[in-house]
Amino acid sequence: MPEPRLTLWRAFVPSWAHLPLSGEGAARFGGRWNPIGPPAIYAARELSTAWAEYNQGFVQHPAPIAQLKLSGARLADLTDADTWRSLV
């Protein structure tokens, strides 16, 4: 049986369009949910949520938006209270 796939949306700063899945921007500058150091990719289950997250403090418009099809990825679901508590 094939692995289940998850569709996520990602809006990101245009200057990272050449490496949209690197997480390097978050590693260099940190983000709303991660410290400086570890790479992180911000993505959402809904396109509207990805766009809202992108607009938290950014003024660059328009944003490149990517639809991600993932399987076997390590994800942190920040909508789950137990996951959230384990990370803060």
C-alpha positions as CSV (number, residue, x, y, z in Angstrom):
1,M,0.0,0.0,0.0
2,P,1.5,3.4,-0.9
3,E,2.4,5.9,1.8
4,P,-0.3,8.5,2.4
5,R,0.5,11.9,0.9
6,L,-0.2,15.2,2.5
7,T,-0.8,18.4,0.5
8,L,0.5,21.6,2.1
9,W,0.9,25.2,0.9
10,R,3.9,27.4,1.3
11,A,4.2,31.2,0.6
12,F,7.7,32.5,0.9
13,V,9.9,35.5,0.5
14,P,10.8,36.0,-3.2
15,S,14.5,36.2,-2.5
16,W,14.4,32.5,-1.6
17,A,12.7,31.4,-4.9
18,H,15.9,29.7,-6.0
19,L,15.8,27.4,-2.9
20,P,12.1,27.2,-1.8
21,L,12.5,24.0,0.2
22,S,15.9,24.7,1.9
23,G,14.6,26.2,5.2
24,E,17.8,28.3,5.1
25,G,16.0,31.6,5.5
26,A,14.5,30.4,8.8
27,A,17.9,29.0,9.8
28,R,19.6,32.4,9.2
29,F,17.0,34.7,10.6
30,G,14.7,32.6,12.8
31,G,10.9,32.9,12.4
32,R,7.7,33.2,14.4
33,W,8.0,29.6,15.6
34,N,11.7,28.7,15.3
35,P,15.0,30.1,16.7
36,I,18.0,31.0,14.6
37,G,19.9,27.9,13.7
38,P,17.8,25.0,12.6
39,P,16.3,25.1,9.1
40,A,12.5,25.2,9.0
41,I,9.9,25.3,6.3
42,Y,6.6,27.0,7.1
43,A,3.6,25.4,5.4
44,A,-0.1,25.1,5.9
45,R,-2.9,22.8,5.0
46,E,-4.9,25.6,3.5
47,L,-3.7,28.2,0.9
48,S,-5.4,31.0,2.8
49,T,-3.5,30.1,6.0
50,A,-0.2,30.0,4.1
51,W,-0.9,33.5,2.8
52,A,-2.0,34.8,6.2
53,E,1.2,33.4,7.8
54,Y,3.3,35.0,5.0
55,N,1.8,38.4,5.7
56,Q,2.8,38.4,9.4
57,G,5.3,41.2,9.3
58,F,6.4,40.9,5.7
59,V,6.0,43.7,3.1
60,Q,7.2,41.9,0.0
61,H,4.4,41.3,-2.4
62,P,3.6,39.2,-4.4
63,A,4.9,36.0,-2.8
64,P,5.8,32.8,-4.6
65,I,3.4,30.1,-3.5
66,A,4.1,26.4,-3.8
67,Q,1.9,23.4,-3.4
68,L,3.8,20.7,-1.6
69,K,3.0,17.0,-1.9
70,L,4.7,15.3,1.1
71,S,5.1,11.7,2.2
72,G,7.4,10.5,5.0
73,A,8.2,14.1,6.1
74,R,8.9,15.1,9.7
75,L,6.2,17.6,10.5
76,A,5.2,19.5,13.7
77,D,1.4,20.1,13.7
78,L,1.1,23.3,15.7
79,T,-2.7,22.9,15.8
80,D,-2.3,20.0,18.2
81,A,-2.1,21.1,21.8
82,D,0.2,18.3,23.0
83,T,2.6,18.9,20.2
84,W,2.6,22.7,20.9
85,R,3.3,22.1,24.6
86,S,6.2,19.8,23.8
87,L,7.9,22.4,21.7
88,V,7.6,25.5,23.9
